[in-house]
């Protein structure tokens, strides 16, 4: 067989990159004979079709961090053409404009004072702490007399939860729960759900842990900004009411 004729690399795209705080938009002129483009920003990658004004946006990046942006044009006809050389630009994202929402600052939930009083293990209620509100399900606070909450019931199995009703602007790396007392045999499982929406219909990560007395940490492997967090306690029917007692929850970006 004869030699295969060499393919011609596509033209290298010309990049225009703009940064808005922790969001990067890259655009480039369309490259002739390109089928699509592979675009990356740090470890995030997108494939963009061969449209007239190709561009890609990357959101939720770390603040004040250097990123390498790369675009490669991929050929429609691989017999005649090969991929372009990568076009690259290095950018630095902006400083966090609102560090008070959690950049290095923990968000803490406590139960003093209690903002809604309940005396049952089957109620859903809200607790407001430092101006932020949580939805609490199937936890009791003894009509506000306790400085903590308890879940689990001798009447039957129950699934209790503590969920943020607000997105946390920064990427939470760990949720730490102070468990004052626990009958571990009464807890079938406990886990943290991380979601991009308040309804928890788009869960991006679930962290399972083993419950114990003391500080229990739910460590998130892929922290993301602007997420909602729900702690879940799946309890079996127990000998006594309230086998799980919690006094504090800390959402930490550290």
GUKEBA-358722 format. One line per 3 residues: their letters; for each residue x, y, z of N, C-alpha, C, O, CB. Coordinates in steps of 0.02 Angstrom, whole numbers, plus 50000, padded with zeros to 5 digits. Each point is the difference from the previous one (the first is absolute). Last residue first. Glycine has a CB too. Layout:
! residues N
A	X Y Z X Y Z X Y Z X Y Z X Y Z | ...;
This chain:
! residues 254
XXX	49334 51274 52758 50071 49985 50014 50017 49928 49979 50057 49979 50008 49942 50104 50088 | 49784 50033 49907 50035 50004 49935 50074 49984 50008 50038 50001 49952 49880 50086 50009 | 49850 49841 50189 50067 50029 49998 50029 49999 49930 49999 49949 49967 50017 50016 50150;
XXX	49756 50017 50057 50015 49991 49928 50065 50037 49987 50003 50061 50005 49873 49930 49962 | 49994 49899 50263 50045 50050 49972 50015 49983 49928 50021 49944 49984 50030 50078 50130 | 49765 49925 50106 50022 49979 49933 50042 50057 49972 49979 50058 50001 49918 49868 49979;
XXX	49994 49978 50280 50033 50050 49956 50017 49969 49933 50019 49941 49996 50027 50119 50104 | 49838 49824 50082 49998 50068 50026 50030 50052 49952 49989 50060 50009 50017 49891 50105 | 49869 49781 49905 50046 50044 49963 49994 50071 50027 49944 50025 50009 50047 49903 49886;
XXX	49940 49790 50152 49995 50069 50026 50055 50042 49968 50059 49983 50003 49892 49976 50107 | 49906 49787 49866 50052 50044 49972 49989 50070 50026 49946 50029 49992 50066 49900 49903 | 49840 49895 50169 50066 49969 50008 50057 50042 49970 50059 49985 50013 49884 49906 49985;
XXX	49793 50140 50054 50057 50046 49995 50068 49968 50010 50041 50026 50039 49884 50058 50001 | 49870 49779 50059 49997 50057 49954 50067 50037 50000 50035 50003 50050 49841 50008 49971 | 50120 49724 50033 49981 50064 50031 49995 50054 49946 50029 49992 49946 50027 49975 50163;
XXX	49984 49814 49823 49973 49983 50066 49974 50063 50035 49949 49999 50034 50130 49904 49974 | 49922 50095 49722 50048 49992 50054 49965 49987 50066 49939 50010 50007 50140 50065 49933 | 49903 49910 49769 49959 50007 50061 50047 49985 50059 50036 49950 50000 49854 50016 49940;
XXX	50247 50121 49861 49955 49944 50011 49955 50016 50059 50014 50047 50038 50071 49871 49915 | 50035 50269 49881 49997 49967 50065 49952 49941 49999 49946 50004 49972 50082 50104 50084 | 50126 50073 49789 49950 49948 49988 49999 49955 50062 50045 49959 50010 49973 50045 49862;
XXX	50066 50253 50061 50007 49949 50052 49943 49950 49992 49942 50015 50016 50115 50066 50065 | 50078 50135 49773 49945 49953 50006 50018 49947 50053 50056 49974 50001 49910 50045 49878 | 50100 50248 50018 50022 49944 50042 49941 49955 50012 49946 50023 50018 50143 50047 50038;
XXX	49969 50120 49745 49949 49967 50042 50033 49941 50037 50026 49954 49968 49880 50080 49952 | 50149 50211 49923 50027 49943 50038 49945 49971 50044 49967 50036 50038 50149 50014 49961 | 49944 50117 49761 49957 49989 50059 50022 49935 50033 50026 49955 49966 49875 50109 49981;
XXX	50246 50119 49885 49962 49938 50009 49959 50002 50063 50009 50042 50044 50080 49895 49894 | 50087 50220 49947 49927 50010 49990 49960 49936 50004 49955 49988 49959 50073 50109 49971 | 50230 49861 50024 49967 50060 50025 49925 49997 49988 49977 49963 49956 50128 50104 50024;
XXX	50055 49712 50058 49976 50047 49949 49967 50059 50033 49971 49995 50054 50013 49911 49864 | 50190 49856 50131 49963 50059 50024 49982 50047 49943 50040 50012 49954 50020 49979 50155 | 50002 49750 49918 50001 50047 49944 49961 50064 50020 49944 50010 49977 50063 49894 49939;
XXX	50027 49919 50242 50058 49988 49956 50004 50051 49943 50055 50015 49975 49938 49864 50053 | 49914 50133 50237 49976 50002 49931 50059 49994 49952 50049 50038 50006 49852 50035 50028 | 50037 49849 50233 50050 50033 49958 49980 49993 49926 49989 49944 49976 50101 50034 50110;
XXX	49802 50015 50171 49980 49976 49934 50046 50038 49951 49987 50058 49985 49889 49917 50049 | 50144 49971 50245 50015 50041 49941 49977 49964 49937 50018 49942 49988 50080 50110 50071 | 49853 49959 50223 49996 49955 49943 50009 50043 49937 49960 50046 49988 49963 49871 50073;
XXX	50127 50099 50222 49993 50035 49936 50003 49950 49943 50048 49962 49994 50005 50142 50055 | 49853 49800 50179 50054 50048 49988 49989 50037 49934 49944 50004 49976 50135 49923 50089 | 49833 49818 49975 49995 50059 50044 50060 50045 49988 50055 49976 49985 49882 49957 50102;
XXX	49972 49921 49709 50033 49988 50065 49988 50061 50043 49977 50052 49976 50111 49872 49972 | 49849 49953 49787 49985 50046 50055 50037 49978 50063 50009 49941 50013 49878 50086 49936 | 50183 49945 49787 49977 49960 50057 49990 50047 50058 50045 50038 50018 50015 49857 49941;
XXX	49915 50175 49772 50046 49993 50056 49971 49951 50051 49941 49982 49995 50103 50136 49988 | 49932 49984 49738 49978 49955 50054 50052 49997 50055 50060 49996 49986 49875 49936 49931 | 49991 50242 49872 50056 49980 50044 49971 49958 50057 49962 50025 50041 50105 50080 49930;
XXX	49869 49989 49762 49974 49972 50062 50059 49974 50041 50040 49960 49975 49848 50009 49970 | 50064 50215 49831 50043 49956 50040 49962 49977 50062 49962 50038 50030 50142 50021 49928 | 49792 50070 49870 50065 49992 49966 50048 49956 50040 50049 49975 49972 49934 50137 49976;
XXX	49735 49928 50014 50051 49986 50051 50066 49986 49964 50004 49955 49959 49909 49999 50123 | 49843 50154 49862 50064 49989 49964 50056 49993 50051 50035 50048 50016 49924 50019 49883 | 49823 49962 50179 49986 49956 49944 50063 49987 49958 50004 49951 49964 49877 50091 50034;
XXX	50066 50098 50212 50045 49941 50001 49981 49950 49945 50006 49939 50010 50011 50077 50113 | 49894 50212 49930 49957 49941 50004 50040 49935 50004 49971 49947 50010 49942 50116 49926 | 50190 50154 50034 49971 49996 50067 49955 49939 50010 49989 49978 50056 50016 50146 49948;
XXX	50209 49877 49824 49935 50032 50006 49971 49987 50069 50018 49952 50035 49963 50035 49841 | 50228 49924 50045 50003 50066 49969 49934 50037 50006 49995 50058 49979 50092 49900 49941 | 50026 49850 50255 49959 50009 49940 50008 50071 49973 50021 50045 50036 49896 49870 50006;
XXX	50173 49877 50144 50020 50065 49974 49962 50009 49934 50007 49958 49955 50110 50040 50101 | 49856 49838 50179 49987 50011 49929 50021 50072 49983 49982 50047 50035 49922 49869 49965 | 50163 49894 50204 49991 50069 49979 49987 50001 49925 50036 49969 49961 50040 50074 50132;
XXX	49880 49758 50112 50038 50024 49942 49984 50073 49988 49951 50028 50025 50049 49857 49924 | 49960 49870 50215 49998 50073 49999 50045 50024 49942 50053 49972 49988 49927 50035 50138 | 49874 49753 49972 50052 50034 49961 49995 50075 50011 49947 50026 50018 50052 49883 49895;
XXX	49889 49931 50228 50015 49955 49943 50055 50030 49957 50045 49965 49978 49837 49992 50023 | 50064 50075 50266 50009 50039 49938 50020 49952 49944 50055 49971 50000 49980 50133 50065 | 49936 49831 50166 49935 50027 49979 50004 50037 49933 49949 50020 49973 50018 49989 50147;
XXX	50224 49899 49999 49960 49945 49973 49931 50024 49975 49968 49965 49961 50091 49957 50116 | 50095 50226 50037 50019 49987 49930 49957 49946 49968 49987 50002 49940 50130 50032 50089 | 49839 50149 50157 49996 49928 50003 50010 49976 49929 49954 49999 49960 49966 49999 50142;
XXX	50161 50245 50016 49971 49959 49946 49998 49927 50022 50046 49974 50030 49997 50107 49883 | 50020 50204 50157 49986 49932 50023 49969 49962 49943 49963 50029 49959 50021 50010 50160 | 50108 50176 49843 50009 49998 50073 49992 49930 50027 50035 49980 50046 49924 50138 49962;
XXX	50121 49987 49753 49952 49949 50024 50013 49992 50075 50050 49970 50020 49945 49969 49866 | 50065 50247 49912 50014 49983 50070 49944 49954 50024 49943 50021 50010 50118 50088 50011 | 50041 49940 49721 49941 49996 50044 50022 49980 50070 50037 49952 50009 49889 50017 49893;
XXX	50174 50139 49848 50018 49968 50063 49941 50005 50048 49974 50055 50014 50149 49973 49970 | 49953 49984 49739 49945 50018 50046 50012 49960 50064 50002 49939 50000 49914 50085 49904 | 50250 50062 49876 49982 49954 50053 49941 50027 50039 49996 50060 50014 50124 49901 49994;
XXX	49966 50147 49796 50042 49939 49997 49980 49949 50052 50011 49940 49991 50082 50130 49967 | 49785 50142 49893 50007 49970 50066 50040 49935 49994 49983 49957 49961 49907 50095 50078 | 50097 50179 49806 50002 49927 49997 50014 49972 50070 50054 50009 50028 49986 49995 49852;
XXX	49830 50235 50085 50065 49970 49989 49996 49924 50002 49950 49972 50020 50105 50129 50030 | 49747 50028 49979 50034 50029 49942 50068 49968 49986 50021 49995 49942 49920 50111 50082 | 49832 49785 50075 50060 50027 50031 50047 50021 49943 50019 49959 49958 49969 49966 50147;
XXX	49731 50061 49900 50063 49974 49973 50059 50031 50037 49997 50058 50019 49949 49925 49867 | 49810 49969 50230 50037 50051 49963 50061 49967 49969 50026 49952 50028 49934 50141 50050 | 49894 49801 50074 49950 50027 49954 50032 50053 49956 49966 50034 49962 49942 49943 50120;
XXX	50195 49794 50053 50005 50072 49989 49945 50021 49951 49989 49967 49950 50137 50033 50071 | 49850 49782 50143 50017 50024 49932 50006 50076 49998 49959 50035 50030 49982 49865 49921 | 50032 49856 50203 50016 50071 50013 50026 50027 49933 50053 49979 49977 49976 50002 50149;
XXX	49815 49784 49964 50048 50037 49959 50008 50072 50023 49956 50028 50032 50015 49898 49871 | 49924 49793 50143 50006 50070 50022 50052 50036 49957 50046 49969 49974 49921 49998 50144 | 49868 49802 49881 50057 50031 49965 50001 50074 50018 49956 50038 49979 50039 49877 49925;
XXX	49902 49843 50220 49991 50068 49974 50064 50023 49965 50055 49977 50014 49863 50049 50078 | 49930 49746 50037 50059 50026 49963 49985 50071 49976 49943 50018 49989 50090 49864 49975 | 49832 50046 50254 50012 49972 49934 50062 50029 49968 50032 50045 50027 49846 49937 49960;
XXX	50041 50057 50242 49937 49984 49966 50010 49969 49931 49954 49969 49972 49993 50124 50090 | 50223 49997 50088 49981 49932 50020 49935 49979 49967 49980 49942 50005 50079 50075 50105 | 50129 50163 49788 49939 49992 50038 49988 49927 50019 50017 49954 49963 49936 50146 49979;
XXX	50228 50113 49951 49991 49929 50014 49942 49990 50047 49991 50039 50047 50131 49940 49935 | 50030 50249 50023 49959 49964 49951 50001 49926 50017 50039 49977 50041 49987 50108 49870 | 50029 50185 50201 50005 49927 50003 49957 49969 49946 49946 50025 49984 50078 49979 50140;
XXX	50114 50248 49956 49942 49966 49970 50013 49925 50002 50057 49978 50002 49918 50122 49923 | 50105 50132 50232 50021 49951 49950 49937 49971 49969 49944 50019 50020 50165 49953 50043 | 49891 50165 50128 50048 50039 49960 50030 49956 49945 50053 50014 49972 49974 50059 50129;
XXX	49719 49912 50032 50067 49972 49989 50043 50050 49962 49974 50040 49961 49979 49843 50040 | 49818 50161 50044 50034 49997 50065 50071 49973 49993 50042 50011 50044 49847 49972 50011 | 49930 50048 49773 50051 50052 50007 50037 49998 50066 50041 50045 50013 49891 50024 49913;
XXX	49899 49769 50009 49969 50066 50007 50051 50055 50013 49986 50049 50035 49912 49895 50008 | 50183 49838 49906 49967 50002 50065 49972 50069 50015 50012 50030 50052 50065 49880 49989 | 50030 50006 49752 50039 50045 50043 49965 50012 50068 50017 50047 50036 50028 50008 49861;
XXX	49975 49753 49874 49962 50030 50055 50044 50049 50038 50060 49989 50007 49870 49906 50003 | 50059 49993 49723 50039 50013 50061 49956 50035 50050 49957 50041 49982 50152 49966 49952 | 49830 49938 49833 49998 49942 50045 50050 50004 50058 50023 49949 50026 49939 49984 49877;
XXX	50089 50242 49913 49945 49951 49994 50010 49943 50050 50054 49972 50005 49932 50057 49873 | 50091 50245 50049 50014 49944 50045 49941 49952 49998 49943 50021 50010 50129 50052 50066 | 50051 50146 49779 49940 49959 50008 50018 49937 50039 50046 49964 49982 49906 50080 49909;
XXX	50166 50215 50111 50005 49929 49985 49931 49968 50006 49959 50022 50040 50160 49975 50002 | 50000 50270 49928 49947 49955 50020 50011 49929 49975 50020 49989 49943 49901 50108 50057 | 50217 50155 50076 49990 49949 49949 49951 49948 50026 49994 49989 50060 50124 50029 49894;
XXX	49966 50172 50175 49967 50026 49940 49990 49950 49944 49975 50018 49947 50074 50088 50083 | 50047 49837 50188 50043 50050 49966 49970 50023 49934 50036 50009 49951 50064 49940 50105 | 49762 49864 50012 50061 50011 50039 50044 50048 49961 50016 49987 49942 49977 49897 50113;
XXX	49746 49981 49955 50039 50056 49972 50058 50014 50048 49991 50006 50060 49907 50043 49882 | 49924 49734 49995 50043 50032 50050 50040 50054 49965 50032 49988 49949 49975 49905 50121 | 49749 49952 49884 50058 50039 49978 50037 50028 50060 49970 50020 50050 49972 50008 49842;
XXX	49894 49738 50053 50000 50069 50025 50063 50034 49977 50043 49969 49969 49888 49999 50132 | 49906 49788 49901 50049 50037 49960 49994 50073 50019 49946 50028 50000 50049 49889 49903 | 49941 49838 50238 49983 50067 49973 50056 50025 49955 50059 49982 50009 49872 50043 50093;
XXX	50046 49770 50044 49974 49992 49932 49983 50067 49967 49964 50002 49951 49990 49887 50083 | 50114 50054 50199 50054 49974 49958 49978 49992 49928 50034 49967 49961 50012 49974 50139 | 49871 50243 50102 49987 49935 49969 50061 49980 49959 50042 50041 49984 49833 49982 50012;
XXX	50066 50192 50115 50005 49949 50053 49983 49932 49971 49969 49958 50033 50000 50127 50054 | 50121 50189 49844 49964 49938 49982 50007 49951 50058 50048 50003 50039 49971 50015 49836 | 50030 50264 50046 49996 49949 50052 49958 49941 49977 49945 50008 49973 50068 50080 50115;
XXX	50153 50112 49795 49934 49968 49996 49997 49944 50051 50046 49959 50002 49941 50071 49875 | 50205 50105 50119 49953 50048 49969 49931 49971 49988 49952 50039 49991 50146 50014 49955 | 50118 49916 50241 49958 49963 49952 49950 50049 49970 49968 50039 50037 50045 49850 50028;
XXX	50224 50206 50027 49934 49976 50021 49967 49959 49946 50017 50007 49941 49971 50093 50132 | 50177 49809 49941 49985 50049 50053 50004 50069 49968 50053 50020 49976 49994 49905 50116 | 50010 49864 49798 49929 49997 50019 49985 50042 50062 49955 49984 50039 50039 49902 49911;
XXX	50196 50113 49825 49989 49978 50069 49926 50006 50016 49961 50024 49959 50156 50012 50075 | 50071 49974 49743 49930 49992 50022 50000 49976 50073 50029 49949 50016 49933 50025 49866 | 50226 50159 49940 49984 49957 50056 49925 50001 50015 49969 50053 50001 50145 49968 50046;
XXX	50097 50033 49759 49930 50014 50015 49978 49950 50053 50009 49939 49991 49968 50106 49890 | 50282 50057 50057 49953 49946 50008 49929 50026 50009 49990 50055 50027 50100 49875 50024 | 50126 50176 49815 49956 50013 50056 49948 49945 50005 49961 49989 49953 50057 50135 50036;
XXX	50148 49893 49838 50038 49998 50062 49956 50013 50061 50025 49997 50056 50074 50040 49881 | 49780 50017 49870 50069 49991 49980 50043 50003 50064 50017 50054 50024 49963 49997 49859 | 49774 49981 50112 50030 49935 50016 50071 49990 49977 50027 49946 50010 49862 50012 49985;
XXX	49959 50239 49992 49955 49944 49988 50037 49933 50007 49972 49948 49982 49961 50124 49941 | 50172 50149 50098 49958 49984 50058 49954 49941 49989 49972 49975 50048 50034 50143 49981 | 50141 49989 49804 50030 49946 50040 49958 49980 50060 50010 49946 50028 50099 50096 49935;
XXX	49860 50079 49801 49958 49996 50060 50026 49946 50047 49967 49948 50009 49933 50093 49925 | 50200 50011 49852 49973 50066 50017 49961 50000 50066 49986 50053 50028 50008 49972 49850 | 50223 49827 50029 49931 49990 50022 49972 50068 50022 50026 50031 50046 49999 49849 49991;
XXX	50169 50121 49779 49991 49988 50072 49926 49990 50015 49957 50026 49965 50145 50044 50061 | 49980 49868 49725 50000 50057 50046 49994 49979 50073 49988 49941 50015 49961 50126 49895 | 50176 49786 49886 49933 50021 50020 50005 50055 50053 50053 50011 50029 49900 49874 49946;
XXX	50223 50057 49823 49992 49996 50073 49931 50025 50018 49981 50056 49980 50144 49959 50039 | 50005 49866 49747 49962 50055 50031 50001 49990 50076 50014 49946 50025 49912 50067 49872 | 50196 49900 49851 49998 49992 50072 49967 50062 50030 50018 50056 49985 50086 49872 50015;
XXX	49887 49934 49749 50008 50064 50035 49996 49985 50074 49962 49957 50022 49987 50110 49882 | 50075 49793 49834 49996 50005 50073 50007 50072 50024 50033 50042 49967 50015 49843 50041 | 49902 49926 49773 50008 50071 50014 49992 50008 50075 49951 49975 50029 50003 50061 49856;
XXX	50126 49739 49965 49960 50032 50052 50014 50075 50006 50058 50021 50001 49940 49870 50060 | 50016 49977 49703 50043 50008 50060 49957 50033 50054 49956 50040 49983 50152 49969 49947 | 49747 49857 49898 50044 50059 50002 50049 49994 50059 49991 49959 50045 49919 50112 49903;
XXX	49989 49709 49925 49981 50052 50049 50051 50057 49999 50059 49990 49984 49885 49923 50088 | 50033 49957 49701 50011 49977 50069 49983 50059 50047 49990 50056 49977 50102 49861 49988 | 49835 50003 49762 50023 50047 50051 50013 49966 50067 49972 49947 50015 49963 50143 49927;
XXX	49992 49795 49854 50036 50057 49973 50033 50042 50054 50053 50030 49989 49868 49971 49917 | 49951 49806 50149 50045 49976 49947 50043 50057 49975 50059 49991 49984 49856 49922 49982 | 49910 50117 50195 50065 49980 50029 50047 49970 49948 50059 49988 50015 49884 49993 50094;
XXX	49844 50197 49901 50026 49948 49956 50070 49981 50023 50049 50036 49988 49883 50007 49914 | 49956 50113 50229 49942 49963 49974 50025 49940 49960 49975 49944 50009 49955 50162 49987 | 50227 50004 50203 49979 50002 49930 49936 49960 49986 49987 49949 50032 50132 50066 49937;
XXX	49966 50135 50255 50001 49931 49976 49969 49996 49930 49949 50033 49987 50043 49924 50132 | 50137 50236 50056 49950 49988 49948 50008 49929 49973 50054 49979 49982 49946 50144 49987 | 50062 49993 50280 50025 49961 49943 49943 49991 49950 49945 49980 50020 50141 49959 50053;
XXX	49989 50222 50161 49950 49982 49949 50035 49962 49943 50051 50023 49975 49877 50079 50054 | 50111 49985 50251 50025 49969 49939 49942 49985 49953 49947 49976 50021 50150 49974 50042 | 49993 50189 50182 49944 49989 49955 50028 49973 49934 50047 50029 49972 49883 50064 50082;
XXX	50153 49924 50218 50021 49996 49930 49939 49982 49958 49968 49949 50012 50152 50017 50020 | 49903 50165 50220 49974 49944 49959 50030 50005 49930 50011 50054 49972 49881 49943 50095 | 50136 50105 50209 50022 50001 49931 49974 49937 49963 50005 49945 50026 50099 50121 50007;
XXX	49784 50077 50182 50037 49940 49981 50019 50004 49926 49961 50024 49959 49978 49907 50130 | 49905 50201 50071 50071 50020 50001 50046 49940 49984 50049 49988 50036 49924 50101 50048 | 49792 49818 49966 50018 50070 49997 50076 50008 49999 50037 49959 50027 49857 50072 50033;
XXX	49973 49752 49838 50029 50026 50062 50017 50074 49990 50018 50021 49946 50028 49864 50086 | 49754 50019 49820 50072 49989 50008 50023 50027 50068 49964 50039 50032 50053 49967 49842 | 49755 49986 50008 50016 49968 50064 50074 49984 50009 50017 49953 50036 49870 49999 49962;
XXX	50029 50066 49749 49978 50035 50060 50024 49962 50063 50024 49944 49995 49874 50100 49943 | 50148 49992 49777 50014 49957 50057 49982 50039 50064 50026 50054 50011 50067 49883 49926 | 49850 50070 49777 50004 50034 50065 50011 49948 50055 49967 49948 50001 49958 50146 49959;
XXX	50107 49944 49750 49986 49956 50057 50009 50040 50064 50043 50043 50004 49994 49853 49931 | 49932 50130 49768 50023 50024 50065 49981 49950 50054 49956 49958 49989 50034 50163 49974 | 50000 49943 49745 50009 49951 50053 50026 50033 50065 50044 50042 49999 49979 49871 49914;
XXX	49843 50153 49862 50036 50039 50051 50014 49956 50061 49967 50007 50051 49979 50100 49909 | 49958 49790 49848 50032 50059 49969 50041 50041 50050 50054 50024 49984 49852 49979 49934 | 50069 49734 50126 49952 50054 49988 50038 50061 49974 50062 50003 50003 49860 49953 50087;
XXX	50126 49782 49967 50028 50049 49953 49947 50052 49982 49972 49998 49945 50107 49915 50009 | 49923 49955 50290 49990 49987 49928 50027 50057 49957 50016 50054 50025 49883 49879 50004 | 50195 49989 50217 49956 50050 49969 49995 49985 49925 50050 49991 49967 49982 50097 50121;
XXX	50043 49793 50165 50004 49993 49927 49947 50047 49970 49941 49996 50017 50100 49882 49990 | 50106 50125 50242 49936 50000 49963 50015 49986 49926 50055 50013 49976 49893 50070 50105 | 50176 49901 50190 50002 49995 49926 49930 50002 49971 49953 49971 50029 50153 49962 49979;
XXX	50065 50115 50232 49932 49997 49972 50004 50001 49924 50039 50038 49971 49913 50021 50131 | 50236 49964 50057 49979 49930 49990 49929 49993 49974 49973 49945 49998 50106 50024 50093 | 50045 50253 49855 50023 49959 50056 49980 49928 49986 50015 49973 49947 49976 50123 50135;
XXX	49900 50004 49754 50021 50054 50046 50021 49964 50063 49957 49977 50038 49965 50113 49911 | 50020 49847 49770 50011 49983 50070 50023 50062 50038 50032 50045 49973 49998 49837 49995 | 49850 50014 49783 50018 50059 50039 50012 49979 50072 49959 49964 50029 49973 50113 49896;
XXX	50039 49829 49804 50008 49977 50069 50028 50058 50040 50054 50026 49986 49965 49853 49979 | 49827 50109 49798 50058 50025 50036 50001 49970 50070 49948 49995 50033 50049 50113 49900 | 49897 49823 49802 49986 50028 50066 50065 50021 50033 50054 49993 49970 49843 49934 50041;
XXX	50090 50024 49756 49937 49968 50020 49977 50026 50067 49942 50015 50010 50090 49881 49925 | 50126 50229 49867 49997 49972 50067 49931 49968 50012 49949 50028 49981 50134 50058 50061 | 50003 50040 49759 50003 49927 49999 50001 49968 50070 50017 49941 50007 50043 50069 49885;
XXX	49998 50247 50111 49975 49963 49941 50012 49925 50009 50052 49979 50025 49971 50121 49902 | 49941 50067 50280 50056 49972 49961 49970 49959 49942 49957 49957 50011 50120 50039 50091 | 49833 50226 50061 49988 49933 49973 50058 49978 49956 50029 50040 49963 49847 49981 50040;
XXX	50169 50149 50199 49972 50001 49932 49991 49928 49975 50040 49956 50015 50016 50155 49962 | 49928 49942 50287 50051 49996 49947 49966 50002 49933 49941 49984 49994 50136 49949 50080 | 49896 50092 50224 49970 49997 49933 50057 50000 49949 50056 50018 50016 49838 50042 50023;
XXX	50046 49904 50247 50050 50000 49946 49963 49996 49934 49953 49961 49992 50134 49983 50081 | 49871 50119 50207 49970 49988 49934 50055 50005 49948 50038 50049 49997 49849 49998 50040 | 50084 49914 50250 50043 50014 49942 49961 49985 49936 49971 49946 49994 50134 50028 50073;
XXX	49865 50080 50221 49970 49973 49938 50044 50021 49942 50022 50057 49997 49860 49947 50051 | 50130 50069 50188 50018 49929 49997 49967 49965 49940 49985 49940 50002 50029 50059 50123 | 50016 50257 49864 50013 49971 50066 50019 49926 49994 50057 49985 49982 49863 50098 50070;
XXX	50042 49995 49730 49959 50037 50048 50006 49963 50066 49968 49949 50010 49949 50093 49900 | 50227 49969 49839 49990 49973 50067 49954 50045 50039 50011 50060 50003 50102 49886 49995 | 49967 49983 49727 49980 50051 50048 49984 49967 50067 49977 49942 50001 49977 50132 49906;
XXX	50182 49882 49836 49979 49974 50065 49980 50058 50045 50036 50050 50006 50041 49851 49982 | 49977 50011 49743 49984 50061 50037 49971 49976 50067 49950 49964 50001 50028 50107 49892 | 50181 49807 49892 49958 50002 50060 49990 50071 50026 50044 50043 49997 49997 49845 50031;
XXX	50008 49962 49733 50022 50062 50034 49953 50013 50059 49940 50008 49990 50108 50041 49901 | 50021 49704 49979 49951 50053 50016 50034 50061 50032 50051 49993 50034 49860 49919 49980 | 50206 49922 49805 49996 50008 50072 49951 50057 50017 50006 50055 49972 50113 49903 50043;
XXX	49865 49885 49761 50028 50063 50024 49991 50004 50077 49948 49981 50026 50027 50076 49862 | 50041 49698 50007 49955 50058 49996 50036 50062 50028 50048 49995 50038 49850 49930 49973 | 50243 49872 49879 49970 50023 50063 49953 50059 49987 50015 50043 49959 50086 49917 50105;
XXX	49951 49843 49757 50017 50070 50015 49968 50019 50067 49940 49992 50008 50067 50036 49868 | 50083 49720 50029 49942 50044 50010 50025 50070 50017 50056 50009 50025 49872 49894 50014 | 50198 49903 49805 49998 50033 50065 49938 50044 50005 49980 50031 49950 50145 49967 50057;
XXX	49884 49776 49839 50019 50070 49998 49992 50033 50068 49954 49983 50037 50012 50022 49842 | 50101 49737 50083 49940 50040 50013 50019 50073 49998 50047 50020 50034 49901 49888 50037 | 50185 49898 49790 49999 50041 50061 49934 50036 50006 49971 50023 49951 50154 49991 50042;
XX	49869 49755 49874 50037 50063 49996 49997 50038 50065 49962 49982 50046 50015 50023 49833 | 50013 49719 50093 49959 50060 50000 50043 50062 50000 50054 50001 50029 49857 49938 50030;
